[in-house]
Amino acid sequence: MQRQLVRLGSLLANGHDDRAVVAFDADTVVRWSEFGARVAALRDQIRATGGSRWLVFSEDALSLAVGLFAVAHAGGVAVLPPNGGRGTLERLSETADGCLIDIDWQPADNRLQHLDLAVPVEVAEDLPLGFSELDRDAPFVEFYTSGSSGDNKGVAKRLRHLDDEVVVLERVFGAAVGDARVVATVAPHHIYGSLFRVLWPLAAGREFATRTLLHGEEVAARLRERTSVLVSSPVQVKMMVETEVLRGTGVGAVFTSGAPLDEQAAVGLAEQVGEAAFEVFGSTETGGVAWRQRPAGGDVPWRPFPNVDVSADAAGTLVVRSPFASVGEPDGGLTRFVMGDRVEFATDGSFRLRGRVDRTVKIGAKRLSLPDMEAELARLPTVEDVALIAVRRGAEQRVCAAVVLAPVGQHFLSELGRGDLGRELAAKLSPFFDRVLLPKTWRFVDSLPRNAQGKLPAAALHALFSTDEDRPLVDPIVEEESLSETSLRLRCVVPDRLAYFEGHFDGAPVVAGVVQVRWVVAAVARLGFVGRAIRSVEALKFKEPLLPGNRFEIFAEVDEARGRVRFRLMRGSVELSSGRLNVGEAPE
Amino acid sequence: MQMSDTIEIDLKSLIVDALALEDIEPAEIETDAPLFVEGLGLDSIDALELAVVLEESYGVKIEDDPDRNQVIFASVRNLADFVREHRVK
């Protein structure tokens, strides 16, 4: 049964029954009365503080909702970082007036107002909270994507963009979801997570899980408690199908978005839970565009959502005109956005995706669709997963292949070695592709560097093929070194391209603690501890982030009697981290 | 080692370096094995790049003559014969 929706602008002014449950965790529930009280308390604090752009970050879906609506009812706009990395928060906070967070982070810029999203509130009975309707045309949120192209960019949405999409989601999927509650394995701060696990449940009055569940067993346990639907990603569903944890849980609808669902996972899920996943295709810019179910696998075409108009331009690229789109050209009350996908329409208006436009490359006057070649490679029994990129070498681009081998492929790798196996695989492609298009460089890896959304960041993929000269560094650049018998001081710079940054932090890198310790251990080796094992690392404290380009100092002091080395990393007078190494006995 | 072999050895290093071939040492390239399609699996773009490097290293000009080039580039041995005959450096 579809539900009667409360429009997002009216949720708090004139919404659901105060006693009804809005969200739940393992042993707790939160009622609408408490939700309203939390939003009102923060709204008042934001008003008192002033400022309109508020950084909102929480891993907790309810707290994120509290933050979104508190900012909106205070007349501001919420800026949602794509992750809670310190570098990301630091960078996005530069254009914000304040931050509304529940994690342990203080912006370096103390101009920034700082409010605690998790502050508990008294819920008073029958106290008017003073909510008015929200303006549908007001800016509501800015999402930040960590796109496959590698750069983070903000996408602003007005309330109506999301509100109109929620109405369509209920129209299309409402009957399949029914009275189920909503369990999720994807973060709430991307557009898909925020719509499917927060805003749509809020509007429909469906209870949603506050916590993002990460383990298949935990997901299964939560699904078994009560009739639930699952908001998930292609990568996670694939894993849950492989481990069969969803079998017998009685899960209702399963949603995925961000990338196509693996064919075997699609078929396996339908078999294990009795209903195929609802795959949702869209983008942060456009919101939801289309959906499909593939109980028997195959290249089932995508069906556009109601009110969304799709077409192809002369080059065969997908063009979306949608009330949910917030980026693009205004077009008859809708917004027209050209997506980066090649598309092929069926006569009934549904469409098949034919690869990303930016994934067509030209080599030696020959044109190659990298997805076509990936599909051909993926068909080989030796290959489990594959990603191709074109990398410039000399005057021309050449194709490079990153391959996850199937067990039989592993066997060939140990028999033949990398070079011969690569040439063998290229030979398998030669009946289908011009010689100049065949991959020249092969990397056989345990897994492809996909991020949590199942996407392959371009930078991470390129890093697999970088040559020695531009290979990212693994060590700090040492500028100055002073050693005594029992102490050392190194002045260093963090390289802008550090190997450890690749594939992490979505473009806002920090030097991880484990890397800092590694550098300290390497530095301490200069003190004549070579050959003596570091037994343990104790009293580690990481206080401030160490960032690319930072000039910093490593100080270490030996306490020979106790077999210890104390160390600290300083940036100017700011202590970044400290700790001590316990050193083994001197060799006999 | 005879002097005449050194061009073959140099050419093998030159091929590996110029084409950034991985997982193969110059010494592993067989002097008489085919370089293109089979064997090393080189292609027409590789041939163009090799031609540039050969001109830089030995001053040999490789004309746009597919039939002749097919012979020149057939193997390291053929390439070395061509270089010996036409080199100006």
Interface residues (C-beta under 8 A of the other chain):
Chain A: I363 G364 R393 G394 A395 E396 R398 G417 R418 G419 D420 G422 R423 A426 A427 R435 V436 L438 T441 T467
Chain B: A20 E22 D23 I24 V37 L40 G41 D43 S44 I45 L48 E49
